[in-house]
């Protein structure tokens, strides 16, 4: 991914996707904000628990540009993110591994202090 693409990239967690679809029945706002959106495999798996026809899966499939779902689960290696559940940990590890500075997450802990401090 080029540095200009990284500037408009984000990694997203499960609950923000669910909240957007429930609130506005679409994820188009994400397409207007980001050129590249990564949905970690752990997040995709959580969303698939609602079925292939779930509103969230349908909304993600509607976004034709810039959606990436890695083909396999990644190994969480950063001990700072191991305290989180699998979805949040995958989001942060994916961002760290890919040099992506934006995450869309709804965790109670201060992610910034977790990664910086």
Secondary structure, DSSP 8 states (H G I E B T S, - for coil): --HHHHHTEEEE-HHHHHHHHHHHS--HHHHHH-SEEEE-HHHHHHHHTT-TT-HHHHHHHH--SSEE--SS------TTTTTS-HHHHHHHHHHHHHT---EE---SS-HHHHHH-
